Amino acid sequence: MNEHGMDMKAFVRECDLALIDLVMHGQRKKLDKYARKYGVPLPESEIVLMAGACKALLESVSPHIKQNHRDKAERWLLRHGMKPGIGV
């Protein structure tokens, strides 16, 4: 737990799993639940949400994020005319 009483391992794990569900399966139920639980605002645009999720997966160093997740995220970004990096 951090100084705010938040279990950071759980926070990161829930975020990772929610992003994986969105990118790999197109399901945002876990992401919506995560956002409500932690007060994280989500963009209204589905394209912006998906692009952000893909870029987050690509930049993550989490052990939950596997190469097949990164591959699908990169393909989605390229298919939509976006670069896979942050700030590029």
Backbone as a printed PyTorch tensor [residue, N CA C, xyz], in Angstrom:
tensor([[[  0.8380,  -1.1850,   0.0000],
         [  0.0000,   0.0000,   0.0000],
         [  0.8830,   1.2490,   0.0000]],

        [[  0.4240,   2.2560,  -0.7090],
         [  1.1770,   3.5140,  -0.6910],
         [  0.6370,   4.4160,   0.4160]],

        [[  1.1440,   5.6400,   0.4690],
         [  0.7480,   6.5560,   1.5560],
         [ -0.7160,   6.9840,   1.4780]],

        [[ -1.3720,   6.7150,   0.3390],
         [ -2.7870,   7.0560,   0.1870],
         [ -3.6940,   5.8500,   0.4340]],

        [[ -3.1030,   4.7580,   0.8850],
         [ -3.8790,   3.5600,   1.1730],
         [ -4.2390,   2.7500,  -0.0640]],

        [[ -3.5350,   3.0040,  -1.1700],
         [ -3.8370,   2.3030,  -2.4110],
         [ -2.8280,   1.1740,  -2.6260]],

        [[ -3.3450,   0.0180,  -2.9680],
         [ -2.5050,  -1.1220,  -3.3090],
         [ -2.0520,  -0.9400,  -4.7570]],

        [[ -0.8220,  -0.4740,  -4.9530],
         [ -0.3350,  -0.1380,  -6.2880],
         [ -0.2040,  -1.3760,  -7.1810]],

        [[  0.1280,  -2.5130,  -6.6230],
         [  0.2150,  -3.7270,  -7.4320],
         [ -1.1530,  -4.0830,  -8.0070]],

        [[ -2.1890,  -3.9710,  -7.1870],
         [ -3.5460,  -4.2460,  -7.6460],
         [ -3.9810,  -3.2140,  -8.6840]],

        [[ -3.6400,  -1.9540,  -8.4470],
         [ -3.9720,  -0.8680,  -9.3610],
         [ -3.3830,  -1.1450, -10.7470]],

        [[ -2.1120,  -1.4910, -10.7970],
         [ -1.4320,  -1.7530, -12.0630],
         [ -1.9840,  -3.0120, -12.7210]],

        [[ -2.1760,  -4.0560, -11.9380],
         [ -2.6930,  -5.3140, -12.4880],
         [ -4.0800,  -5.1100, -13.0900]],

        [[ -4.9700,  -4.4190, -12.3700],
         [ -6.3210,  -4.1660, -12.8850],
         [ -6.2770,  -3.3340, -14.1610]],

        [[ -5.3930,  -2.3570, -14.1980],
         [ -5.2510,  -1.5310, -15.3970],
         [ -4.7700,  -2.3790, -16.5710]],

        [[ -3.7400,  -3.1610, -16.3470],
         [ -3.2020,  -4.0240, -17.4110],
         [ -4.2770,  -4.9510, -17.9690]],

        [[ -5.0010,  -5.6110, -17.0950],
         [ -6.0140,  -6.5690, -17.5420],
         [ -7.1530,  -5.8800, -18.2770]],

        [[ -7.5060,  -4.6810, -17.8390],
         [ -8.5570,  -3.9130, -18.5130],
         [ -8.1020,  -3.4860, -19.9080]],

        [[ -6.8570,  -3.0380, -20.0210],
         [ -6.3270,  -2.6420, -21.3350],
         [ -6.2240,  -3.8470, -22.2680]],

        [[ -5.8040,  -4.9740, -21.7320],
         [ -5.7180,  -6.1990, -22.5390],
         [ -7.0930,  -6.5870, -23.0620]],

        [[ -8.1070,  -6.5360, -22.2060],
         [ -9.4690,  -6.8760, -22.6440],
         [ -9.9370,  -5.9620, -23.7660]],

        [[ -9.6300,  -4.6820, -23.6570],
         [-10.0530,  -3.7400, -24.6860],
         [ -9.3090,  -3.9990, -25.9950]],

        [[ -8.0100,  -4.0790, -25.9430],
         [ -7.2100,  -4.2160, -27.1600],
         [ -7.3830,  -5.5970, -27.8040]],

        [[ -7.3740,  -6.6320, -27.0130],
         [ -7.4070,  -7.9930, -27.5680],
         [ -8.8150,  -8.4540, -27.9440]],

        [[ -9.8250,  -8.0010, -27.1820],
         [-11.1740,  -8.5390, -27.3710],
         [-12.2250,  -7.4790, -27.6730]],

        [[-11.8230,  -6.2040, -27.6750],
         [-12.7750,  -5.1290, -27.9440],
         [-13.7950,  -4.9380, -26.8310]],

        [[-13.4880,  -5.4390, -25.6500],
         [-14.4230,  -5.3440, -24.5240],
         [-13.9300,  -4.2890, -23.5400]],

        [[-14.7940,  -3.3290, -23.2520],
         [-14.3740,  -2.2440, -22.3630],
         [-15.0110,  -2.3130, -20.9800]],

        [[-15.7270,  -3.3990, -20.6770],
         [-16.3940,  -3.5350, -19.3800],
         [-15.4080,  -3.3890, -18.2170]],

        [[-14.2740,  -4.0990, -18.2760],
         [-13.2810,  -4.0170, -17.1990],
         [-12.6740,  -2.6220, -17.1140]],

        [[-12.4560,  -1.9930, -18.2760],
         [-11.8720,  -0.6570, -18.2770],
         [-12.8400,   0.3550, -17.6650]],

        [[-14.1130,   0.2430, -17.9850],
         [-15.1100,   1.1390, -17.3810],
         [-15.1770,   0.9380, -15.8710]],

        [[-15.1380,  -0.3120, -15.4240],
         [-15.1670,  -0.6220, -13.9920],
         [-13.9250,  -0.0560, -13.3010]],

        [[-12.7640,  -0.2510, -13.9210],
         [-11.5000,   0.2730, -13.3920],
         [-11.5650,   1.8040, -13.2880]],

        [[-12.0530,   2.4430, -14.3380],
         [-12.1230,   3.9100, -14.3670],
         [-13.0310,   4.4320, -13.2520]],

        [[-14.1640,   3.7860, -13.0530],
         [-15.0760,   4.2000, -11.9640],
         [-14.4290,   3.9970, -10.6000]],

        [[-13.8040,   2.8430, -10.4080],
         [-13.2070,   2.4980,  -9.1160],
         [-12.1170,   3.4920,  -8.7070]],

        [[-11.2790,   3.8850,  -9.6740],
         [-10.1370,   4.7390,  -9.3590],
         [-10.3230,   6.2010,  -9.7820]],

        [[-11.4920,   6.5370, -10.2900],
         [-11.7470,   7.9200, -10.6860],
         [-10.9170,   8.3700, -11.8690]],

        [[-10.6740,   7.4510, -12.7980],
         [ -9.8750,   7.7640, -13.9810],
         [-10.8160,   8.1770, -15.1150]],

        [[-10.6640,   9.4040, -15.6210],
         [-11.5260,   9.8160, -16.7330],
         [-11.1210,   9.1160, -18.0320]],

        [[-12.1080,   8.7150, -18.8140],
         [-11.8580,   8.0880, -20.1140],
         [-12.3310,   9.0260, -21.2160]],

        [[-11.6320,   9.0460, -22.3420],
         [-12.0830,   9.8990, -23.4450],
         [-13.4130,   9.4020, -24.0060]],

        [[-14.2000,  10.3190, -24.5340],
         [-15.4890,   9.9390, -25.1330],
         [-15.3040,   9.2450, -26.4710]],

        [[-14.2970,   9.6400, -27.2100],
         [-14.0540,   9.0680, -28.5350],
         [-13.5010,   7.6480, -28.4110]],

        [[-14.1530,   6.7060, -29.0790],
         [-13.7000,   5.3160, -29.0640],
         [-12.3230,   5.1820, -29.7240]],

        [[-12.0730,   5.9740, -30.7680],
         [-10.7820,   5.9190, -31.4550],
         [ -9.6680,   6.4030, -30.5210]],

        [[ -9.9180,   7.5020, -29.8330],
         [ -8.9210,   8.0460, -28.9000],
         [ -8.6800,   7.0630, -27.7580]],

        [[ -9.7470,   6.4600, -27.2450],
         [ -9.6230,   5.4800, -26.1680],
         [ -8.7820,   4.2850, -26.6140]],

        [[ -9.0980,   3.7590, -27.7860],
         [ -8.3790,   2.5870, -28.2790],
         [ -6.9200,   2.9340, -28.5830]],

        [[ -6.6710,   4.0840, -29.1730],
         [ -5.2910,   4.4960, -29.4650],
         [ -4.4970,   4.6280, -28.1670]],

        [[ -5.0990,   5.2330, -27.1600],
         [ -4.4260,   5.3710, -25.8690],
         [ -4.1430,   4.0280, -25.2240]],

        [[ -5.1020,   3.1160, -25.3170],
         [ -4.9150,   1.7740, -24.7550],
         [ -3.7950,   1.0400, -25.4800]],

        [[ -3.7690,   1.1410, -26.7970],
         [ -2.7160,   0.4790, -27.5770],
         [ -1.3430,   1.0440, -27.2290]],

        [[ -1.2420,   2.3610, -27.1490],
         [  0.0440,   2.9760, -26.8300],
         [  0.4770,   2.6320, -25.4020]],

        [[ -0.4840,   2.5640, -24.4860],
         [ -0.1600,   2.1870, -23.1060],
         [  0.3950,   0.7660, -23.0460]],

        [[ -0.2050,  -0.1480, -23.8000],
         [  0.2980,  -1.5230, -23.8210],
         [  1.7060,  -1.5850, -24.4090]],

        [[  1.9270,  -0.8130, -25.4580],
         [  3.2460,  -0.8390, -26.1060],
         [  4.3420,  -0.2850, -25.2120]],

        [[  4.0280,   0.6910, -24.3880],
         [  5.0380,   1.3320, -23.5390],
         [  5.1870,   0.6600, -22.1720]],

        [[  4.2810,  -0.2320, -21.8450],
         [  4.2860,  -0.8780, -20.5340],
         [  5.4720,  -1.8170, -20.3580]],

        [[  5.9870,  -1.8610, -19.1480],
         [  7.0320,  -2.8240, -18.7900],
         [  6.4580,  -3.9080, -17.8590]],

        [[  5.1640,  -3.9390, -17.7490],
         [  4.4840,  -4.8840, -16.8670],
         [  4.6410,  -6.3250, -17.3520]],

        [[  4.8110,  -7.2500, -16.4250],
         [  4.9020,  -8.6620, -16.8170],
         [  3.5700,  -9.2150, -17.3390]],

        [[  2.4700,  -8.5040, -17.1210],
         [  1.1670,  -8.9610, -17.6180],
         [  1.0280,  -8.7610, -19.1280]],

        [[  1.8120,  -7.8330, -19.6780],
         [  1.7090,  -7.5080, -21.0910],
         [  2.6670,  -8.4090, -21.8790]],

        [[  2.0890,  -9.2270, -22.7260],
         [  2.8780, -10.1980, -23.5060],
         [  3.0910,  -9.6770, -24.9290]],

        [[  3.9570, -10.3490, -25.6670],
         [  4.2750,  -9.9030, -27.0310],
         [  3.0530,  -9.9230, -27.9460]],

        [[  2.1790, -10.9100, -27.7920],
         [  0.9840, -10.9430, -28.6490],
         [  0.0790,  -9.7360, -28.3920]],

        [[  0.0670,  -9.2050, -27.1610],
         [ -0.6990,  -7.9950, -26.8570],
         [ -0.0670,  -6.8020, -27.5690]],

        [[  1.2550,  -6.7260, -27.4960],
         [  1.9830,  -5.6280, -28.1540],
         [  1.7970,  -5.6860, -29.6750]],

        [[  1.8550,  -6.8830, -30.2330],
         [  1.7020,  -7.0360, -31.6810],
         [  0.3350,  -6.5510, -32.1490]],

        [[ -0.7110,  -6.9410, -31.4370],
         [ -2.0530,  -6.5270, -31.8370],
         [ -2.2300,  -5.0200, -31.6720]],

        [[ -1.6920,  -4.4680, -30.5980],
         [ -1.7860,  -3.0190, -30.3770],
         [ -1.0800,  -2.2630, -31.4970]],

        [[  0.1040,  -2.7150, -31.8660],
         [  0.8440,  -2.0430, -32.9440],
         [  0.0950,  -2.1400, -34.2720]],

        [[ -0.4390,  -3.3100, -34.5840],
         [ -1.2070,  -3.4810, -35.8260],
         [ -2.4100,  -2.5390, -35.8600]],

        [[ -3.1150,  -2.4150, -34.7250],
         [ -4.2900,  -1.5440, -34.6820],
         [ -3.8790,  -0.0970, -34.9780]],

        [[ -2.8250,   0.3550, -34.3310],
         [ -2.3650,   1.7340, -34.5380],
         [ -1.9730,   1.9750, -35.9910]],

        [[ -1.1980,   1.0850, -36.5610],
         [ -0.7640,   1.2450, -37.9480],
         [ -1.9480,   1.2130, -38.9080]],

        [[ -2.8970,   0.3270, -38.6590],
         [ -4.0940,   0.2220, -39.4960],
         [ -4.9200,   1.5040, -39.4710]],

        [[ -4.8170,   2.2460, -38.3780],
         [ -5.5660,   3.4910, -38.2260],
         [ -4.7050,   4.7300, -38.4930]],

        [[ -3.5600,   4.5200, -39.1370],
         [ -2.7170,   5.6290, -39.5520],
         [ -1.9620,   6.3070, -38.4300]],

        [[ -1.7360,   5.5920, -37.3420],
         [ -1.0410,   6.1590, -36.1830],
         [  0.3020,   5.4830, -35.9790]],

        [[  1.2140,   6.2320, -35.4010],
         [  2.5310,   5.6870, -35.0920],
         [  2.4800,   4.9830, -33.7330]],

        [[  3.1980,   3.8790, -33.5880],
         [  3.1330,   3.1070, -32.3510],
         [  3.8440,   3.7180, -31.1440]],

        [[  4.6550,   4.7170, -31.3120],
         [  5.3720,   5.2900, -30.1750],
         [  4.6100,   6.4080, -29.4810]],

        [[  5.1530,   6.8590, -28.3840],
         [  4.6100,   7.9990, -27.6530],
         [  5.3860,   9.2380, -28.0900]],

        [[  4.6620,  10.2940, -28.4200],
         [  5.3090,  11.5540, -28.7860],
         [  5.9490,  11.5390, -30.1590]],

        [[  5.4960,  10.6120, -31.0240],
         [  6.0410,  10.5710, -32.3860],
         [  4.9280,  10.7930, -33.3890]]])
